[in-house]
């Protein structure tokens, strides 16, 4: 099963790489590499690291109803998780992150994973909010607007389901218990315990102030990430506005959610070029931009995550398992 998932991810990446590299002119790509102002890489690195710091700081609010978690533990688990995303298939780093914080702080792994699911929902809300701002100030084609509305609908439905599960938690558990009663006892017991821990992890939704702070830091997080995109655009001599950088970021964020090969190879390139194409950017330059930015975004979590992996004395085999 693990090998099957791995090869499916590789297959998805190959498909997107094919479309990204289709009709590419190597001479123009090499020329674009030579014309990059590489001094801009330093602010790109700085703001990229800052996004992980904000992400770890935001994560602490998901645990406040459980126990206070030191920032050092949150940042360590965050970097190890994102390192795993870049070297293991199917974005399995999200599970690794839950495992690391659960092990270090003695918290249920399923409860920890519930906070990560919630985190992704809040990411979707903040991206939706930022996209609405872009739509107000930038005259996008109607097709782009329709895709944005579809994207918003998916996240609103997901959020509605989670809120419903939290509000009617007792009824939800009764349904789960009824369904699991018909399963083999060990399997039914495991599913029931996991569901209970997961639902308990949704308790953060009860505190309005924490929800507000999480939304605030989510918007800050994606704004900082857009700044790194903006500096990379400047380094490639692409005279696009900050709103354009934010739009490309949103397109990429949607694209790399697809479980592909480790590091989102292929999906990152294709969706970056797709976002830039909306502004009329030549795909050869778009490919160059995507490759340089992708290398930076892969290298940072791998380097920092490996340091924390050694510090926490966790073997690579352990997180892979």
C-alpha positions as CSV (number, residue, x, y, z in Angstrom):
1,X,0.0,0.0,0.0
2,X,2.8,2.4,0.9
3,X,4.6,1.7,-2.4
4,X,1.3,2.1,-4.2
5,X,0.7,5.6,-2.7
6,X,4.3,6.5,-3.5
7,X,4.0,5.6,-7.1
8,X,0.6,7.3,-7.4
9,X,2.3,10.5,-6.1
10,X,5.1,10.1,-8.6
11,X,2.6,9.6,-11.4
12,X,0.8,12.8,-10.4
13,X,4.0,14.8,-10.4
14,X,5.1,13.4,-13.8
15,X,1.7,14.4,-15.3
16,X,2.0,18.0,-14.0
17,X,5.7,18.2,-15.0
18,X,4.8,17.2,-18.5
19,X,2.3,20.0,-18.8
20,X,4.7,22.4,-17.1
21,X,7.6,21.5,-19.5
22,X,5.5,21.2,-22.6
23,X,6.7,23.6,-25.3
24,X,9.4,25.0,-23.1
25,X,12.4,26.6,-24.9
26,X,15.6,25.6,-23.1
27,X,17.6,28.6,-24.5
28,X,15.1,31.1,-23.0
29,X,15.0,29.3,-19.7
30,X,18.8,29.3,-19.4
31,X,18.9,33.0,-20.4
32,X,16.4,33.8,-17.7
33,X,18.5,32.0,-15.1
34,X,21.5,34.1,-16.1
35,X,19.5,37.4,-15.8
36,X,18.2,36.8,-12.3
37,X,19.3,39.3,-9.7
38,X,20.3,36.7,-7.0
39,X,20.7,39.3,-4.3
40,X,16.9,39.1,-3.9
41,X,17.2,35.5,-2.7
42,X,18.3,36.8,0.8
43,X,15.0,38.5,1.6
44,X,13.1,35.5,0.0
45,X,14.9,33.2,2.5
46,X,14.3,35.6,5.4
47,X,10.6,35.9,4.8
48,X,10.3,32.2,4.1
49,X,11.8,31.4,7.5
50,X,9.5,33.9,9.1
51,X,6.4,32.1,7.8
52,X,7.5,29.0,9.7
53,X,8.0,31.1,12.9
54,X,4.5,32.6,12.6
55,X,3.0,29.1,11.8
56,X,4.5,27.6,14.9
57,X,3.4,30.6,17.0
58,X,-0.2,30.3,15.6
59,X,-0.2,26.6,16.4
60,X,0.0,27.2,20.1
61,X,-3.5,28.7,20.1
62,X,-4.9,25.4,18.9
63,X,-3.5,23.7,22.1
64,X,-4.5,26.3,24.7
65,X,-7.6,24.4,25.7
66,X,-5.4,21.3,26.2
67,X,-2.2,22.5,27.8
68,X,0.4,25.3,27.2
69,X,3.0,24.2,24.7
70,X,6.4,25.9,24.6
71,X,7.2,27.7,21.3
72,X,10.4,25.7,21.0
73,X,8.5,22.4,20.8
74,X,6.0,23.8,18.3
75,X,8.7,25.2,16.0
76,X,10.7,21.9,16.2
77,X,7.7,19.8,15.3
78,X,6.7,22.3,12.5
79,X,10.2,22.1,10.9
80,X,10.4,18.3,11.1
81,X,7.0,18.0,9.6
82,X,7.7,20.3,6.7
83,X,11.0,18.5,6.2
84,X,9.1,15.3,5.9
85,X,6.7,16.9,3.4
86,X,9.7,17.5,1.1
87,X,11.3,14.0,1.4
88,X,8.3,11.8,1.8
89,X,5.3,11.4,-0.5
90,X,1.6,12.4,-0.2
91,X,2.3,15.3,2.2
92,X,2.8,12.8,5.0
93,X,4.6,15.5,6.9
94,X,1.3,16.7,8.4
95,X,1.0,13.3,10.2
96,X,4.7,13.5,11.2
97,X,4.1,17.0,12.7
98,X,1.2,15.6,14.8
99,X,3.4,12.6,15.8
100,X,6.3,14.8,16.9
101,X,4.3,17.2,19.0
102,X,2.3,14.4,20.5
103,X,5.4,12.5,21.5
104,X,7.3,15.4,22.9
105,X,4.4,17.0,24.9
106,X,2.5,13.7,25.7
107,X,-0.6,14.6,23.8
108,X,-2.9,12.2,21.9
109,X,-1.7,11.9,18.3
110,X,-5.2,12.1,16.9
111,X,-5.9,15.2,19.0
112,X,-2.7,16.7,17.6
113,X,-3.8,15.8,14.1
114,X,-7.2,17.5,14.7
115,X,-5.4,20.8,15.3
116,X,-3.5,20.4,11.9
117,X,-6.8,19.7,10.1
118,X,-8.3,22.9,11.7
119,X,-5.1,24.8,10.8
120,X,-5.6,23.9,7.2
121,X,-9.2,25.1,7.4
122,X,-8.1,28.4,8.8
123,X,-5.5,28.6,6.1
124,X,-8.3,28.2,3.6
125,X,-10.4,30.9,5.2
126,X,-7.5,33.4,5.3
127,X,-6.6,32.7,1.6
128,X,-10.3,33.1,0.7
129,X,-10.3,36.4,2.5
130,X,-7.1,37.6,0.8
131,X,-8.5,36.4,-2.6
132,X,-11.7,38.5,-2.1
133,X,-9.5,41.5,-1.5
134,X,-7.6,40.8,-4.8
135,X,-10.9,40.4,-6.7
136,X,-12.0,43.8,-5.4
137,X,-8.9,45.6,-6.6
138,X,-7.9,43.6,-9.7
139,X,-10.1,43.0,-12.8
140,X,-9.7,39.3,-13.2
141,X,-11.4,37.4,-16.0
142,X,-14.7,35.7,-15.2
143,X,-13.1,32.2,-15.3
144,X,-10.7,33.1,-12.5
145,X,-13.5,34.5,-10.4
146,X,-15.5,31.3,-10.9
147,X,-12.6,29.2,-9.8
148,X,-12.2,31.4,-6.7
149,X,-15.9,31.0,-5.8
150,X,-15.5,27.2,-6.2
151,X,-12.5,27.2,-3.9
152,X,-14.4,29.3,-1.3
153,X,-17.3,26.9,-1.4
154,X,-15.2,23.9,-0.7
155,X,-13.6,25.5,2.3
156,X,-17.0,26.8,3.6
157,X,-18.4,23.3,3.3
158,X,-15.4,21.7,5.1
159,X,-15.6,24.4,7.9
160,X,-19.4,23.8,8.2
161,X,-18.8,20.0,8.7
162,X,-16.2,20.6,11.4
163,X,-18.3,23.1,13.2
164,X,-21.3,20.8,13.1
165,X,-19.2,17.9,14.4
166,X,-18.1,20.1,17.3
167,X,-21.5,21.5,18.1
168,X,-23.2,18.1,17.9
169,X,-20.3,16.2,19.3
170,X,-22.4,13.8,21.4
171,X,-24.7,12.9,18.6
172,X,-21.6,12.5,16.3
173,X,-20.0,10.1,18.8
174,X,-23.3,8.1,19.1
175,X,-23.4,7.6,15.3
176,X,-19.7,6.6,15.2
177,X,-20.3,4.2,18.1
178,X,-23.3,2.7,16.3
179,X,-21.3,2.2,13.1
180,X,-18.2,0.8,14.9
181,X,-20.3,-1.7,16.8
182,X,-20.7,-3.7,13.6
183,X,-17.0,-3.8,13.0
184,X,-14.5,-6.3,14.5
185,X,-13.9,-5.3,18.1
186,X,-10.2,-4.1,17.9
187,X,-10.9,-2.0,14.8
188,X,-14.1,-0.5,16.2
189,X,-12.4,0.4,19.5
190,X,-9.5,2.0,17.7
191,X,-11.8,4.1,15.4
192,X,-13.9,5.1,18.4
193,X,-10.9,6.3,20.5
194,X,-9.4,8.1,17.5
195,X,-12.8,9.9,16.8
196,X,-13.1,10.9,20.4
197,X,-9.6,12.4,20.5
198,X,-10.2,14.1,17.2
199,X,-13.4,15.7,18.3
200,X,-11.8,16.8,21.6
201,X,-9.1,18.6,19.5
202,X,-11.9,20.8,18.0
203,X,-12.5,22.4,21.4
204,X,-10.5,25.5,20.2
205,X,-13.6,26.5,18.3
206,X,-15.4,27.2,21.6
207,X,-13.1,30.1,22.4
208,X,-14.0,33.1,20.2
209,X,-10.8,35.1,21.1
210,X,-8.5,32.2,20.2
211,X,-10.4,31.8,16.9
212,X,-9.9,35.5,16.2
213,X,-6.2,35.3,17.0
214,X,-5.8,32.2,14.8
215,X,-7.4,34.0,11.9
216,X,-5.3,37.1,12.5
217,X,-2.0,35.1,12.4
218,X,-3.2,33.1,9.4
219,X,-3.6,36.3,7.4
220,X,-0.2,37.5,8.7
221,X,1.3,34.2,7.7
222,X,0.1,34.2,4.1
223,X,0.9,37.9,3.7
224,X,4.5,37.3,4.7
225,X,4.6,34.3,2.3
226,X,3.3,36.6,-0.5
227,X,6.1,39.1,0.3
228,X,8.7,36.3,-0.3
229,X,7.0,35.7,-3.7
230,X,7.1,39.4,-4.4
231,X,10.8,39.6,-3.8
232,X,11.4,36.6,-6.1
233,X,9.3,38.3,-8.8
234,X,11.6,41.4,-8.4
235,X,14.7,39.2,-8.6
236,X,13.4,37.8,-11.9
237,X,12.7,41.3,-13.2
238,X,9.0,40.7,-13.3
239,X,7.3,44.0,-12.8
240,X,4.1,42.7,-11.1
241,X,2.3,44.2,-8.1
242,X,2.1,42.7,-4.6
243,X,-1.5,41.7,-5.3
244,X,-0.2,39.7,-8.3
245,X,2.3,38.0,-6.0
246,X,-0.5,37.2,-3.6
247,X,-2.6,35.7,-6.4
248,X,0.2,33.5,-7.6
249,X,0.7,32.3,-4.0
250,X,-2.9,31.4,-3.6
251,X,-2.9,29.4,-6.9
252,X,0.3,27.6,-5.8
253,X,-1.2,26.9,-2.3
254,X,-4.2,25.2,-4.0
255,X,-2.1,23.3,-6.4
256,X,0.4,21.8,-3.9
257,X,-2.5,20.5,-1.8
258,X,-2.7,17.7,-4.4
259,X,-0.8,14.7,-3.0
260,X,2.1,14.4,-5.4
261,X,5.8,13.4,-5.2
262,X,7.9,14.6,-2.2
263,X,8.4,18.3,-2.2
264,X,5.3,18.8,-4.5
265,X,7.6,18.5,-7.6
266,X,5.6,19.1,-10.7
267,X,2.6,20.6,-9.0
268,X,4.6,23.5,-7.7
269,X,6.0,24.3,-11.1
270,X,2.7,23.9,-13.0
271,X,0.6,26.0,-10.7
272,X,3.2,28.7,-10.3
273,X,3.4,29.0,-14.1
274,X,-0.4,28.9,-14.3
275,X,-0.7,31.8,-11.8
276,X,1.9,33.9,-13.7
277,X,0.2,33.2,-17.0
278,X,-2.8,35.1,-15.9
279,X,-0.6,38.2,-16.0
280,X,0.8,37.4,-19.4
281,X,4.2,36.1,-18.1
282,X,6.0,33.9,-20.7
283,X,6.1,30.3,-19.5
284,X,9.9,30.0,-19.9
285,X,10.4,32.8,-17.4
286,X,7.6,31.3,-15.3
287,X,9.5,28.0,-15.2
288,X,12.7,29.7,-14.1
289,X,10.9,31.6,-11.4
290,X,9.2,28.5,-10.1
291,X,12.5,26.4,-10.0
292,X,14.5,29.0,-8.1
293,X,11.7,29.7,-5.6
294,X,11.0,26.0,-5.2
295,X,14.6,25.1,-4.4
296,X,14.6,27.8,-1.7
297,X,11.3,26.6,-0.2
298,X,12.5,23.0,-0.2
299,X,16.0,23.6,1.1
300,X,14.9,25.7,4.2
301,X,12.7,23.2,5.9
302,X,15.0,20.3,5.0
303,X,18.1,22.1,6.5
304,X,16.3,23.3,9.7
305,X,14.2,20.2,10.1
306,X,17.2,17.9,9.9
307,X,18.9,19.9,12.7
308,X,15.8,19.6,14.9
309,X,15.5,15.9,14.0
310,X,19.0,15.3,15.3
311,X,18.4,17.5,18.3
312,X,15.2,15.6,19.3
313,X,17.0,12.3,18.7
314,X,14.3,11.1,16.3
315,X,15.5,8.7,13.6
316,X,14.4,9.2,10.0
317,X,13.2,5.6,10.0
318,X,10.9,6.5,12.9
319,X,9.2,9.4,11.2
320,X,8.9,7.4,8.0
321,X,7.2,4.6,9.8
